[in-house]
Amino acid sequence: MTGASLVLPYSVLDCKYWCTDNYDKNYCCGPPGRTYPPYTERSGKCPPVRASCTGVRSLLPKLCPHDCACDFPSKCFYDACVEHYVCKTPDFY
């Protein structure tokens, strides 16, 4: 995929999961009608924030409201380029 990514917000009325972005602004981060496993925090630290956004991705990111919405061992981190929480491989240091 090339170009900038666009993540459309979900309807506030139908929202089940709320997340906070890098500016402490709340937004709906779980699609209506989708149920996720119960929240459990996985180990690992957030990878370093990218210095710039290229707008080029080989795969679409998997959006998530919390760690257990991601395939193990990935965790749910806020991505400033996508402007949404996405599943990423954590750093273990």
C-alpha positions in Angstrom: 0.0 0.0 0.0 1.3 3.4 -0.8 0.2 6.8 0.3 -1.1 7.9 3.7 -3.3 5.6 5.7 -6.7 6.7 6.8 -8.4 5.2 9.8 -12.1 6.2 10.0 -13.5 6.6 13.5 -16.2 4.3 14.7 -19.5 5.6 15.8 -19.4 7.0 19.3 -22.8 5.5 20.1 -21.7 2.0 19.1 -18.3 2.1 20.7 -17.2 -0.7 23.2 -13.5 0.2 23.5 -12.0 3.6 24.2 -8.3 4.4 23.7 -6.2 7.5 24.3 -3.9 8.9 21.7 -0.5 10.6 22.2 -2.3 13.9 23.0 -4.4 12.3 25.7 -7.5 12.6 23.4 -10.0 9.7 23.7 -11.2 7.9 20.6 -13.2 4.8 19.8 -10.7 2.0 19.0 -13.0 -1.1 18.8 -15.4 -1.7 15.9 -19.0 -2.2 16.8 -20.2 -5.8 16.9 -16.7 -7.1 17.5 -15.8 -8.8 20.8 -12.3 -9.2 22.0 -10.8 -11.5 24.7 -10.6 -10.1 28.2 -7.8 -7.5 28.8 -4.5 -8.9 30.0 -1.3 -7.0 29.7 1.5 -8.8 28.0 5.2 -8.4 28.7 7.5 -6.2 26.6 8.1 -2.6 26.0 6.9 -0.3 23.2 9.2 -0.2 20.2 10.9 3.2 19.5 8.6 5.8 17.9 9.5 6.4 14.3 11.3 9.6 13.5 9.1 10.1 10.3 6.2 8.5 8.6 6.9 7.1 5.1 3.3 6.4 4.2 4.4 3.1 2.6 3.5 -0.2 4.2 3.8 -3.8 2.9 0.8 -4.9 5.0 -2.2 -3.1 6.6 -1.7 -2.8 10.3 -4.0 -4.8 12.6 -6.0 -2.3 14.7 -6.5 -3.2 18.4 -8.0 -1.9 21.6 -5.6 -3.9 23.9 -2.9 -6.5 23.9 -5.1 -9.6 23.8 -6.7 -8.4 20.5 -3.2 -9.1 19.0 -1.7 -12.5 18.0 0.8 -13.7 20.6 3.5 -12.3 21.3 2.4 -9.0 19.8 1.2 -6.1 21.9 -1.1 -3.2 21.2 0.8 0.1 20.9 -0.2 3.5 19.7 1.2 4.3 16.2 1.6 8.0 15.6 1.7 7.5 11.8 -1.5 5.4 11.7 -3.1 7.5 14.5 -4.5 4.4 16.1 -3.4 1.5 18.3 -2.0 -1.3 16.3 -0.4 -4.7 17.0 3.4 -4.6 17.0 6.2 -6.9 18.1 7.4 -5.6 21.6 11.0 -5.0 22.6 12.3 -7.1 25.5 15.1 -5.1 27.2 
